[in-house]
Amino acid sequence: MGLAYESFLLGRRAFLRWARVPGNWLSTLFFPLIQLVLFSQLFKDIIQLPGFEESSYLAYLAPGQIVFAVFLGVSWVGINLLMDYHSGYLDKLRVTPINHLSILFGEMVPLFFTAALMGGVILVTSIVLGASLVTGIAGALGILALSGLFAIAWAGTSFVPALLTKNEQAAGTLSLLFFPLAFMSTAFVPAERMPEWLQVVNNWNPISYVIEAQRGLMSTGFDPEAMGKALIATAILFVITQAATIWAFRRLTTA
């Protein structure tokens, strides 16, 4: 209970610090919104190719842009922790009688809600533009929940470079090295339309499983198999990235 309460207090601070800066919202949402609006019009006829089951390219594109927004939002979270480290605030927390893991968890917990909010903005925009949501409110909540869970699982790709390098520029650059994985997912085209080597990569790409689960909730209905694969992929990703994050954090705080 003590760890949960400490994480809640530190998480509230982290969330307010992020939400009070309009540039955080704009920089995260601008790119996915541009892709959603422009690509759905420029490549609208691509839906006629085999492999597409949606009625419009907008309906196909929307789930991928939801995950893109989450992906971009997570890419910079490790830098926030570095700012506390360089300002001395992290050292002040370390000498207080709290569980040191609550410092790390306090940065992760708000990610669920910020990712859900950003995913919600893309979802509402896509619906306004004409995309369908066949599963209604329940499906929308499922999409937002998947966004939040994926954000927490993916956060290690930002935290580990930040904690190891202790440099904001290096951390930002290294976290963006994972950016091609988003383009190698099914965000833009089905796996059937990819080259064979890219299909192999896609089979191991957790981003694709999250996108496919959200796509089902938007266009075809509840798909237990797709949801199960997305949750399993997210859980495996979470175990790997967070184990690395905790190791890197302990390495930093015991130095």
Protein Blocks (a to p, Z undefined) as FASTA:
>chain_A
ZZmmmmmmmmmmmmmmmmmpmklmmmmmmmmmmmmmmmmmmmmmmmmpghiabfbfklmm
mmmmmmmmmmmmmmmmmmmmmmmmmnommmmmmmpccdfklmmmmmmmmmmmmmmmmmmm
mmmmmmmnopacfklmmlmmmmmmmmmmmmmmmmmmmmmmmmmnopaklmmmmmmmmmmm
mmmmcklbcfklpcfklmmmmmmmmklmmmmmmmmmmmnopcfklmmmmmmmmmmmmmmm
mmmmmmmmmmmmmZZ
